Amino acid sequence: MNHYSEIWQAFMMKRAAQDHVERDFGYRFKSKALLAQALDASGMGQADGNKRLALLGDKMAAAVVTAEWYMSGAPRASADRLIQAQSDADLAATTRSIDLVDIITFNPGLSKRQALASAKTLANALEAILGAIYIDSGNDLNAVKAALESLSIPTSPSDAGE
């Protein structure tokens, strides 16, 4: 295989990964660079990798759930259960179920087995994509809510069977 074929193959693999994320999250990114940053758990692209986006995504997902809970008039315990449904373990399970683990760039100092064992790393990747959606959509919480719903992550008491 010549050099240009390798470059083309890498480009097509990256494009396929982006399409995979956009399909699963139900969101088409305007900034593919922002999506690439969200998938970088290694810290190779930036000192913090996707951690800043993950923090933003975590807070935006919590804002969606809290707003939906408030508007529903459900008891406080409902909000607690909804927030628990966004635990690292649950988000990591979602990350695995949609095969997101195959397209995340992990820290080269970790074996893939170590990285996959870390619920926090996997949850951060999903939250980073949510943070990227929030920024890319022009700070639209409805876009984050739609992504959560695409992933079948409960956002309201009625989603959680209450």
C-alpha positions in Angstrom: 0.0 0.0 0.0 1.4 3.4 -0.9 1.5 6.5 1.3 -1.5 8.1 -0.3 -3.6 4.9 0.2 -2.7 4.9 3.9 -3.7 8.5 4.2 -7.0 7.8 2.4 -7.7 4.8 4.5 -7.1 6.8 7.7 -9.4 9.5 6.5 -12.1 7.1 5.6 -11.8 5.4 9.0 -12.1 8.7 10.8 -15.1 9.6 8.7 -16.8 6.3 9.4 -16.2 6.9 13.2 -17.7 10.3 13.0 -20.7 9.0 11.1 -21.1 6.3 13.7 -21.2 8.8 16.5 -23.6 11.1 14.7 -26.0 8.3 14.0 -26.0 7.0 17.5 -26.4 10.4 19.1 -28.9 11.6 16.5 -26.9 14.8 15.9 -24.9 16.0 12.9 -21.8 18.1 13.9 -21.0 21.3 12.1 -17.5 21.2 13.6 -15.9 17.8 13.0 -12.8 19.0 15.0 -15.0 19.4 18.1 -16.2 15.9 17.7 -12.6 14.7 17.2 -11.6 16.5 20.5 -14.5 14.7 22.3 -13.2 11.3 21.2 -9.7 12.1 22.4 -9.4 10.5 25.9 -5.6 10.4 25.5 -4.7 14.0 26.1 -2.6 13.8 23.0 -4.5 16.7 21.2 -4.7 18.9 24.3 -3.3 18.6 27.8 -6.7 17.7 29.2 -7.8 15.5 26.3 -11.6 15.5 26.4 -12.0 16.2 30.1 -13.1 19.8 29.7 -15.8 18.8 27.3 -16.8 15.8 29.6 -17.3 18.2 32.5 -19.5 20.4 30.4 -21.4 17.5 29.0 -22.0 16.1 32.5 -23.4 19.4 33.7 -25.6 19.9 30.6 -27.0 16.4 31.0 -27.7 17.1 34.6 -29.4 20.4 33.6 -31.6 18.6 31.1 -32.7 16.0 33.8 -33.2 18.6 36.5 -35.3 20.9 34.2 -37.4 17.9 33.1 -37.9 16.8 36.7 -38.8 20.3 37.8 -41.4 20.8 35.1 -42.9 17.4 35.8 -43.7 18.2 39.4 -42.5 14.8 40.5 -41.0 14.3 44.0 -37.4 14.9 44.7 -36.6 11.1 44.8 -37.4 11.0 41.0 -34.7 13.5 40.3 -32.2 11.5 42.3 -33.1 8.3 40.4 -32.7 10.2 37.1 -29.3 11.5 38.0 -28.3 8.1 39.2 -29.1 6.8 35.7 -26.3 8.9 34.5 -23.7 7.3 36.8 -20.3 6.5 35.4 -21.1 2.8 35.4 -24.4 3.3 33.5 -22.8 5.7 31.0 -19.8 3.3 30.5 -22.3 0.5 29.8 -24.0 2.7 27.2 -20.6 3.6 25.7 -19.9 -0.2 25.3 -23.3 -1.0 24.0 -23.0 1.4 21.1 -19.4 0.3 20.3 -18.0 3.8 21.1 -15.0 2.1 22.7 -13.7 1.2 19.2 -13.3 4.8 18.2 -12.1 6.6 21.3 -8.4 7.5 21.3 -7.1 6.2 24.6 -3.9 7.2 26.4 -1.0 5.2 24.8 0.4 4.6 28.3 -2.6 2.4 29.1 -3.4 -1.0 27.5 -6.8 -1.1 25.8 -7.8 -3.6 28.5 -7.0 -1.0 31.2 -8.8 1.7 29.4 -11.9 -0.4 28.8 -11.9 -1.3 32.5 -12.2 2.3 33.5 -15.8 3.3 33.8 -14.7 6.9 34.3 -12.8 7.0 31.0 -15.7 5.6 29.1 -18.3 7.8 30.8 -16.1 10.8 30.1 -16.1 10.0 26.4 -19.9 9.9 26.2 -20.1 13.1 28.3 -17.5 14.8 26.2 -19.7 14.1 23.1 -22.6 15.6 24.9 -20.5 18.7 25.7 -19.4 18.9 22.1 -23.1 18.8 21.0 -24.0 21.6 23.4 -21.2 23.8 22.0 -21.7 22.8 18.4 -25.5 23.4 18.6 -25.0 27.0 19.9 -25.7 26.1 23.5 -28.9 24.3 22.8 -30.0 22.1 25.7 -32.7 20.5 23.5 -29.9 19.1 21.3 -28.4 17.5 24.4 -31.8 16.2 25.4 -32.4 14.7 22.0 -28.9 13.0 22.1 -29.7 11.5 25.5 -33.0 10.2 24.2 -31.3 8.7 21.1 -29.1 6.8 23.5 -32.2 5.7 25.6 -30.9 7.5 28.7 -33.8 8.7 30.8 -34.3 12.4 30.9 -37.7 12.7 32.7 -39.6 10.9 35.4 -41.9 9.4 32.7 -38.9 8.0 30.9 -37.8 6.3 34.2 -41.2 4.7 34.6 -42.5 7.1 37.3 
